[in-house]
Amino acid sequence: MNGFYEIAKADPDRRAVIDTDGTVTTYGELLALVNQVSHGLRSRGLGVGDVVAGVLRNGIDPVVMLMATGQIGLYYVPINWHLAEPEIDYILKDCDAKVVVRSPEDVAALAEGQPTGDPEERTSGAVMWYTSGTTGFPKGVQRKLTPAPPEDIVPLYVWFLGQVCDLTPGDDVHLVTSPMYHSSPCAHTQFALHLGHTLVLTPRFEPEEILRLVQEYKVTNAMMVPTMFHRMLQLPAEVKASYDVSSLRQVMHTGAACPVAVKQGIMDWWGPVLYEYYGSTESAIAFSVKPLDWLARPGTVGKPAPTFEARILDENGEEVPQGEPGMIYVKTTLGSFEYRKDPAKTASTMRGEWYAPGDIGYFDPDGFLFLCDRRTDLIISGGVNIYPAEIEAALLEHPAVGDVAVIGVPDEEWGHNVVALVQPSAEVTAEELLAHLEPRIARFKHPKVIVFREELPRTPTGKLSRSKVREDYLAAEKSSSPE
């Protein structure tokens, strides 16, 4: 059976989704609802290549939208519901969404009165995630649609996941620990259903609650980010010992570099079950490493995933010697991407067929990749990408801000914290600036620390030198810390 739609017909009583309130939906029930929504979208005039956006919290509704658009050739854009309204409006306008669903009532309205049978002329849809660049303006990562029905392309993904994560079709249980508007949780939700697994949904990440769900539902696989591992390791020893996590076989993680001590601590607790992969929304899973390979080479993010090739190049585009760091480039036969409405931005990330995720790394003698640093400007906090230019632009709208630099400062739990260094042009407090940001950008992007400076360093051409700002800030922090 190739994927969710066929599994649902052959085994309709199989558990598909255990919702955040414990409600169980079978594969047959889920397919009926998915088909109704597919018909509902078509009845509103949507055709192949059109866009549907969802601003939905975790629950069965984003699952339905994902699978409904996935069988009638539509692009589905999941949007972070934490975003401020101007940020959401920007994405909706840029993606040309013809239908926007914001609540369970919206999904129910699409399904109401529609038939539960398959829609005609089924073709594969795709998810179009929005990701920001150095300008801070999000761009849709768009892939070409295929005229084939989803059943025809599912076997490729099943093979790929088996190679990378040892995931196989069967009666496994996948725990969704993160919001489904992020690319990896969304993708793993879809993959789990195509593998015939049961989804266990959570409204938010709570360390002890995750352990409880693993024990109660005998969860076999999950996708997490390193911040979650850190928080779970901080639980009291008696709490950690009180839950049975022996059912876990694959816990995939991505989104940020995982400190070696944290990853080792989790595998000391859960066993060798952590599967890591490295890539981006654009490149998907470009590198991967299984537990035993990582334990033999702590810190690696693995070798190129199946269908991927990789190169490490210097600033002149020449390959660097083994062991020397350079810019990472990858290419794959799985298909290319483009930034929606921005061919110039697409071209700027490519060197011929090779895509640059923007990170620096090196290969060891056995061909395993080690990362040295992320993109200079990018801040990754709790596995979420945060772009300094966007925050700086919002702060500069305040009349008392003369200049500003936003940087990421290393943090043991979050990976990085957002710090804003402000050169004021009039009297202003940190509290006033945070209040100013409230209606403009999402709260998770707000600086955790605001520091006032008399002057910020710039290059001779007038460009803000974030590297110098970061060096000066970290040096000041180090000198002020007790020995």
Sequence and secondary structure as in RCSB ss.txt:
>XXXX:A:sequence
MNGFYEIAKADPDRRAVIDTDGTVTTYGELLALVNQVSHGLRSRGLGVGDVVAGVLRNGIDPVVMLMATGQIGLY
YVPINWHLAEPEIDYILKDCDAKVVVRSPEDVAALAEGQPTGDPEERTSGAVMWYTSGTTGFPKGVQRKLTPAPP
EDIVPLYVWFLGQVCDLTPGDDVHLVTSPMYHSSPCAHTQFALHLGHTLVLTPRFEPEEILRLVQEYKVTNAMMV
PTMFHRMLQLPAEVKASYDVSSLRQVMHTGAACPVAVKQGIMDWWGPVLYEYYGSTESAIAFSVKPLDWLARPGT
VGKPAPTFEARILDENGEEVPQGEPGMIYVKTTLGSFEYRKDPAKTASTMRGEWYAPGDIGYFDPDGFLFLCDRR
TDLIISGGVNIYPAEIEAALLEHPAVGDVAVIGVPDEEWGHNVVALVQPSAEVTAEELLAHLEPRIARFKHPKVI
VFREELPRTPTGKLSRSKVREDYLAAEKSSSPE
>XXXX:A:secstr
  SHHHHHHH TTSEEEE TTS EEEHHHHHHHHHHHHHHHHHTT  TT EEEE   SSHHHHHHHHHHTTBT E
EEE  TTS HHHHHHHHHHHT SEEE SHHHHHHHHTT  SS  SS B  EE EEEE TTS EEEEE    SS H
HHHHHHHHHHHHHHH   SSS EEEE S TTSHHHHHHHHHHHHTT EEEE SS  HHHHHHHHHHHT  EEEE 
HHHHHHHHTS HHHHHTS  TT  EEEE SS   HHHHHHHHHHH S EEEEEEETTTEEEEEE HHHHHHSTT 
 BEE TTEEEEEE TTS B  TT  EEEEEEESS   EETT HHHHHHTEETTEE  S EEEE TTS EEEEE  
SS EEETTEEE HHHHHHHHTTSTTEEEEEEEEEEETTTEEEEEEEEEESS   HHHHHHHHTTTS GGGS SEE
EE S   B TTS B HHHHHHHHHHHHHHHS  
